[in-house]
Amino acid sequence: MAKQHAPRFLDIVNDAKSRVAECTVDDVRRMQNEQEKFTLIDVREESEFANGHLPDAIHLGKGVIERDIEKSVADVNEKIVLYCGGGFRSALAADALMKMGYTNVISMDGGWSGWKNAGYETV
């Protein structure tokens, strides 16, 4: 059964998505296979990350990403791909990073669920 999100939450997600670039799980897998340079960030909760995540992902939860991003990604022009459970929290986090001056931020639509459903490798 798909998770039902609150209408006001969906309103802010849709607002963020109107500004944020998105990619698919297949796009991220291709970028990994082609050894494209980018930083992959899991913005889910720490417990979610501990229970499984994408290969090469680092964890910066949505609650602290604005505070801690510069420690992990100092170059505001570096390509960053964010993901969460389904692509909603990552869109919100991407929007925040763009407001901070990051210029190449992408939210992975489908998130962890889409990655797992595609049968791709997890850690």
MDAnalysis code that builds the backbone (N, CA, C; Angstrom):
import MDAnalysis as mda
import numpy as np

u = mda.Universe.empty(369, n_residues=123, atom_resindex=np.repeat(np.arange(123), 3), trajectory=True)
u.add_TopologyAttr("name", ["N", "CA", "C"] * 123)
u.add_TopologyAttr("resid", np.arange(1, 124))
u.add_TopologyAttr("resname", ["MET", "ALA", "LYS", "GLN", "HIS", "ALA", "PRO", "ARG", "PHE", "LEU", "ASP", "ILE", "VAL", "ASN", "ASP", "ALA", "LYS", "SER", "ARG", "VAL", "ALA", "GLU", "CYS", "THR", "VAL", "ASP", "ASP", "VAL", "ARG", "ARG", "MET", "GLN", "ASN", "GLU", "GLN", "GLU", "LYS", "PHE", "THR", "LEU", "ILE", "ASP", "VAL", "ARG", "GLU", "GLU", "SER", "GLU", "PHE", "ALA", "ASN", "GLY", "HIS", "LEU", "PRO", "ASP", "ALA", "ILE", "HIS", "LEU", "GLY", "LYS", "GLY", "VAL", "ILE", "GLU", "ARG", "ASP", "ILE", "GLU", "LYS", "SER", "VAL", "ALA", "ASP", "VAL", "ASN", "GLU", "LYS", "ILE", "VAL", "LEU", "TYR", "CYS", "GLY", "GLY", "GLY", "PHE", "ARG", "SER", "ALA", "LEU", "ALA", "ALA", "ASP", "ALA", "LEU", "MET", "LYS", "MET", "GLY", "TYR", "THR", "ASN", "VAL", "ILE", "SER", "MET", "ASP", "GLY", "GLY", "TRP", "SER", "GLY", "TRP", "LYS", "ASN", "ALA", "GLY", "TYR", "GLU", "THR", "VAL"])
u.atoms.positions = np.array([
    [0.839, -1.181, 0.000],
    [0.000, 0.000, 0.000],
    [0.888, 1.249, 0.000],
    [0.620, 2.162, -0.896],
    [1.405, 3.388, -1.002],
    [1.114, 4.303, 0.174],
    [2.156, 4.974, 0.621],
    [2.020, 5.915, 1.735],
    [1.225, 7.128, 1.273],
    [0.284, 7.540, 2.094],
    [-0.520, 8.722, 1.805],
    [0.114, 9.930, 2.493],
    [0.398, 10.957, 1.728],
    [1.003, 12.163, 2.284],
    [-0.061, 13.235, 2.494],
    [0.161, 14.067, 3.495],
    [-0.757, 15.151, 3.819],
    [-0.778, 16.182, 2.685],
    [-1.939, 16.743, 2.435],
    [-2.055, 17.710, 1.327],
    [-1.113, 18.906, 1.423],
    [-0.926, 19.483, 2.603],
    [-0.044, 20.646, 2.716],
    [1.417, 20.260, 2.493],
    [1.787, 19.043, 2.909],
    [3.127, 18.550, 2.614],
    [3.305, 18.439, 1.103],
    [2.332, 17.858, 0.437],
    [2.409, 17.722, -1.024],
    [2.464, 19.086, -1.711],
    [1.793, 20.082, -1.135],
    [1.848, 21.433, -1.705],
    [3.273, 21.977, -1.695],
    [3.981, 21.818, -0.564],
    [5.339, 22.364, -0.528],
    [6.296, 21.527, -1.371],
    [6.047, 20.222, -1.457],
    [6.876, 19.370, -2.311],
    [6.684, 19.777, -3.773],
    [5.448, 19.946, -4.193],
    [5.184, 20.326, -5.581],
    [5.754, 21.700, -5.899],
    [5.730, 22.606, -4.925],
    [6.338, 23.916, -5.112],
    [7.848, 23.764, -5.325],
    [8.494, 22.967, -4.490],
    [9.941, 22.729, -4.641],
    [10.239, 22.076, -5.980],
    [9.435, 21.077, -6.352],
    [9.674, 20.366, -7.611],
    [9.526, 21.267, -8.825],
    [8.829, 22.383, -8.679],
    [8.701, 23.318, -9.802],
    [10.028, 24.019, -10.097],
    [10.967, 23.973, -9.138],
    [12.269, 24.622, -9.306],
    [13.430, 23.642, -9.395],
    [13.248, 22.422, -8.934],
    [14.330, 21.458, -8.758],
    [14.437, 20.518, -9.953],
    [15.660, 20.265, -10.394],
    [15.888, 19.255, -11.437],
    [15.718, 17.873, -10.818],
    [15.155, 16.963, -11.590],
    [14.968, 15.597, -11.119],
    [15.569, 14.624, -12.128],
    [15.931, 13.456, -11.612],
    [16.383, 12.362, -12.462],
    [15.715, 11.090, -11.969],
    [15.869, 10.029, -12.720],
    [15.288, 8.749, -12.337],
    [16.338, 7.869, -11.665],
    [15.887, 6.781, -11.076],
    [16.834, 5.824, -10.498],
    [17.711, 5.240, -11.602],
    [17.154, 5.053, -12.780],
    [17.945, 4.534, -13.901],
    [19.042, 5.523, -14.305],
    [18.737, 6.817, -14.246],
    [19.754, 7.833, -14.544],
    [20.921, 7.745, -13.565],
    [20.605, 7.586, -12.286],
    [21.660, 7.501, -11.268],
    [22.482, 6.235, -11.470],
    [21.826, 5.135, -11.755],
    [22.548, 3.880, -11.995],
    [23.487, 4.023, -13.190],
    [23.016, 4.673, -14.250],
    [23.851, 4.916, -15.428],
    [25.048, 5.790, -15.071],
    [24.812, 6.853, -14.290],
    [25.915, 7.732, -13.893],
    [26.958, 6.965, -13.083],
    [26.501, 6.073, -12.224],
    [27.437, 5.242, -11.456],
    [28.208, 4.304, -12.380],
    [27.492, 3.642, -13.270],
    [28.141, 2.699, -14.192],
    [29.171, 3.395, -15.086],
    [28.873, 4.629, -15.471],
    [29.783, 5.394, -16.321],
    [30.829, 6.151, -15.512],
    [30.829, 5.941, -14.208],
    [31.776, 6.571, -13.276],
    [31.784, 8.091, -13.404],
    [30.592, 8.627, -13.609],
    [30.429, 10.076, -13.663],
    [30.721, 10.650, -12.273],
    [31.329, 11.819, -12.231],
    [31.667, 12.435, -10.952],
    [30.457, 13.189, -10.397],
    [29.989, 12.747, -9.229],
    [28.925, 13.433, -8.510],
    [28.923, 12.937, -7.072],
    [28.332, 13.718, -6.202],
    [28.184, 13.319, -4.811],
    [26.756, 12.862, -4.606],
    [26.592, 11.653, -4.105],
    [25.284, 11.056, -3.862],
    [24.978, 11.167, -2.374],
    [23.884, 11.834, -2.051],
    [23.535, 12.086, -0.652],
    [22.161, 11.519, -0.334],
    [22.125, 10.703, 0.719],
    [20.891, 10.147, 1.269],
    [20.397, 11.111, 2.336],
    [19.211, 11.675, 2.144],
    [18.681, 12.656, 3.089],
    [17.648, 12.052, 4.045],
    [17.522, 10.730, 4.032],
    [16.572, 10.074, 4.931],
    [17.070, 10.149, 6.379],
    [16.283, 9.643, 7.283],
    [16.674, 9.583, 8.689],
    [17.855, 8.632, 8.857],
    [18.612, 8.832, 9.908],
    [19.793, 8.008, 10.174],
    [19.442, 6.521, 10.254],
    [18.317, 6.192, 10.878],
    [17.910, 4.789, 11.000],
    [17.571, 4.185, 9.637],
    [16.998, 4.972, 8.744],
    [16.695, 4.490, 7.396],
    [17.991, 4.191, 6.654],
    [18.950, 5.100, 6.749],
    [20.246, 4.916, 6.100],
    [20.933, 3.663, 6.634],
    [20.894, 3.473, 7.946],
    [21.542, 2.319, 8.578],
    [20.930, 1.001, 8.118],
    [19.658, 1.024, 7.758],
    [18.972, -0.194, 7.311],
    [19.204, -0.511, 5.838],
    [19.886, 0.366, 5.130],
    [20.204, 0.136, 3.725],
    [20.255, 1.436, 2.961],
    [21.189, 1.497, 2.015],
    [21.333, 2.701, 1.201],
    [21.996, 2.361, -0.123],
    [22.058, 3.351, -1.006],
    [22.684, 3.164, -2.313],
    [24.196, 3.099, -2.166],
    [24.862, 2.320, -3.027],
    [26.327, 2.290, -3.007],
    [26.902, 3.696, -3.206],
    [27.943, 3.996, -2.470],
    [28.676, 5.264, -2.548],
    [27.921, 6.469, -1.985],
    [26.754, 6.246, -1.376],
    [26.008, 7.368, -0.801],
    [26.596, 7.774, 0.543],
    [26.551, 9.076, 0.796],
    [26.863, 9.572, 2.127],
    [25.553, 9.991, 2.772],
    [25.544, 10.083, 4.080],
    [24.318, 10.452, 4.774],
    [24.391, 11.871, 5.300],
    [23.452, 12.684, 4.897],
    [23.208, 14.002, 5.469],
    [21.695, 14.140, 5.539],
    [21.144, 13.867, 6.698],
    [19.693, 13.892, 6.850],
    [19.090, 15.245, 6.521],
    [17.853, 15.223, 6.075],
    [17.165, 16.448, 5.696],
    [17.143, 17.451, 6.840],
    [17.133, 16.993, 8.059],
    [17.092, 17.892, 9.197],
    [18.374, 18.666, 9.448],
    [19.490, 18.213, 8.868],
    [20.778, 18.872, 9.125],
    [21.554, 19.219, 7.855],
    [21.007, 18.936, 6.696],
    [21.790, 19.093, 5.472],
    [22.249, 20.528, 5.261],
    [21.388, 21.501, 5.538],
    [21.791, 22.896, 5.339],
    [22.950, 23.260, 6.271],
    [22.929, 22.736, 7.474],
    [23.980, 23.037, 8.448],
    [25.302, 22.381, 8.073],
    [25.241, 21.155, 7.521],
    [26.449, 20.344, 7.347],
    [26.948, 20.182, 5.916],
    [26.212, 20.643, 4.915],
    [26.571, 20.382, 3.524],
    [27.969, 20.890, 3.170],
    [28.353, 22.040, 3.694],
    [29.638, 22.624, 3.300],
    [30.827, 21.806, 3.785],
    [30.634, 20.964, 4.798],
    [31.698, 20.075, 5.265],
    [31.943, 18.947, 4.258],
    [30.880, 18.529, 3.585],
    [30.984, 17.426, 2.626],
    [31.139, 17.891, 1.191],
    [30.509, 18.990, 0.844],
    [30.547, 19.526, -0.518],
    [30.796, 21.025, -0.428],
    [32.058, 21.410, -0.540],
    [32.423, 22.828, -0.431],
    [32.177, 23.591, -1.728],
    [32.318, 22.915, -2.863],
    [32.174, 23.553, -4.176],
    [30.697, 23.642, -4.547],
    [30.165, 24.851, -4.634],
    [28.742, 25.029, -4.921],
    [28.368, 24.626, -6.349],
    [29.370, 24.375, -7.195],
    [29.106, 23.953, -8.569],
    [29.203, 22.444, -8.762],
    [29.601, 21.713, -7.716],
    [29.715, 20.256, -7.817],
    [28.345, 19.626, -8.035],
    [28.322, 18.582, -8.838],
    [27.064, 17.873, -9.088],
    [26.693, 17.056, -7.854],
    [25.468, 17.268, -7.378],
    [24.952, 16.585, -6.197],
    [23.633, 15.928, -6.560],
    [23.504, 14.647, -6.227],
    [22.234, 13.942, -6.390],
    [21.749, 13.569, -4.995],
    [20.531, 13.991, -4.680],
    [19.915, 13.692, -3.396],
    [18.823, 12.648, -3.577],
    [18.668, 11.781, -2.583],
    [17.538, 10.860, -2.610],
    [17.003, 10.643, -1.203],
    [15.753, 10.228, -1.147],
    [15.095, 9.907, 0.114],
    [14.314, 8.620, -0.111],
    [13.194, 8.465, 0.535],
    [12.404, 7.247, 0.371],
    [11.682, 7.167, -0.959],
    [11.190, 8.319, -1.444],
    [10.431, 8.296, -2.682],
    [10.635, 9.490, -3.589],
    [11.365, 10.498, -3.132],
    [11.637, 11.662, -3.970],
    [10.996, 12.946, -3.486],
    [10.381, 12.911, -2.318],
    [9.714, 14.112, -1.811],
    [10.650, 14.920, -0.912],
    [11.198, 14.284, 0.124],
    [12.124, 14.985, 1.021],
    [13.366, 15.446, 0.261],
    [13.804, 14.647, -0.708],
    [14.988, 15.044, -1.475],
    [14.711, 16.287, -2.312],
    [13.495, 16.448, -2.801],
    [13.143, 17.659, -3.552],
    [13.178, 18.874, -2.632],
    [12.677, 18.721, -1.415],
    [12.709, 19.820, -0.451],
    [14.146, 20.180, -0.087],
    [14.975, 19.162, 0.136],
    [16.383, 19.402, 0.473],
    [17.120, 20.046, -0.701],
    [16.844, 19.593, -1.912],
    [17.479, 20.174, -3.100],
    [17.112, 21.644, -3.235],
    [15.867, 21.968, -2.991],
    [15.413, 23.353, -3.059],
    [16.174, 24.208, -2.046],
    [16.357, 23.695, -0.845],
    [17.098, 24.430, 0.188],
    [18.551, 24.650, -0.232],
    [19.188, 23.615, -0.789],
    [20.584, 23.760, -1.228],
    [20.702, 24.786, -2.350],
    [19.731, 24.797, -3.238],
    [19.750, 25.803, -4.304],
    [19.650, 27.212, -3.728],
    [18.836, 27.378, -2.689],
    [18.720, 28.684, -2.031],
    [20.034, 29.087, -1.373],
    [20.858, 28.092, -1.029],
    [22.170, 28.350, -0.422],
    [23.238, 28.627, -1.474],
    [22.888, 28.529, -2.760],
    [23.827, 28.829, -3.825],
    [24.384, 27.634, -4.568],
    [23.961, 26.419, -4.206],
    [24.411, 25.237, -4.950],
    [23.703, 25.231, -6.298],
    [24.477, 25.028, -7.362],
    [23.963, 25.246, -8.717],
    [23.661, 23.975, -9.504],
    [24.104, 22.821, -9.008],
    [23.971, 21.588, -9.784],
    [23.409, 20.476, -8.894],
    [22.217, 20.728, -8.355],
    [21.566, 19.811, -7.417],
    [20.403, 19.127, -8.115],
    [20.320, 17.804, -7.943],
    [19.285, 17.005, -8.590],
    [18.633, 16.116, -7.543],
    [17.328, 15.993, -7.609],
    [16.580, 15.087, -6.734],
    [16.253, 13.818, -7.522],
    [16.531, 12.662, -6.929],
    [16.248, 11.389, -7.595],
    [14.796, 10.992, -7.338],
    [13.975, 11.120, -8.359],
    [12.571, 10.741, -8.271],
    [12.464, 9.227, -8.084],
    [11.621, 8.806, -7.181],
    [11.459, 7.379, -6.908],
    [12.215, 6.943, -5.671],
    [13.336, 7.631, -5.382],
    [14.087, 7.399, -4.164],
    [14.485, 5.955, -3.903],
    [14.680, 5.673, -2.630],
    [15.087, 4.349, -2.165],
    [14.118, 3.283, -2.653],
    [12.823, 3.562, -2.585],
    [11.815, 2.585, -3.020],
    [11.977, 2.246, -4.496],
    [12.157, 3.261, -5.316],
    [12.337, 3.035, -6.746],
    [13.605, 2.265, -7.047],
    [14.669, 2.566, -6.300],
    [15.950, 1.883, -6.480],
    [15.796, 0.398, -6.150],
    [15.192, 0.113, -5.015],
    [15.000, -1.281, -4.605],
    [14.076, -2.010, -5.583],
    [13.003, -1.371, -6.001],
    [12.058, -1.991, -6.943],
    [12.709, -2.284, -8.279],
    [13.723, -1.508, -8.649],
    [14.457, -1.758, -9.894],
    [15.437, -2.925, -9.759],
    [15.651, -3.362, -8.524],
    [16.551, -4.491, -8.289],
    [18.021, -4.118, -8.279],
    [18.318, -2.829, -8.116],
    [19.714, -2.390, -8.101],
    [20.373, -2.719, -6.761],
    [21.693, -2.789, -6.794],
    [22.499, -3.125, -5.618],
    [22.286, -2.114, -4.499],
    [22.258, -2.628, -3.271],
    [22.175, -1.776, -2.092],
    [23.260, -2.177, -1.096],
    [23.515, -1.316, -0.168],
    [24.498, -1.570, 0.884],
    [23.752, -1.721, 2.201],
])
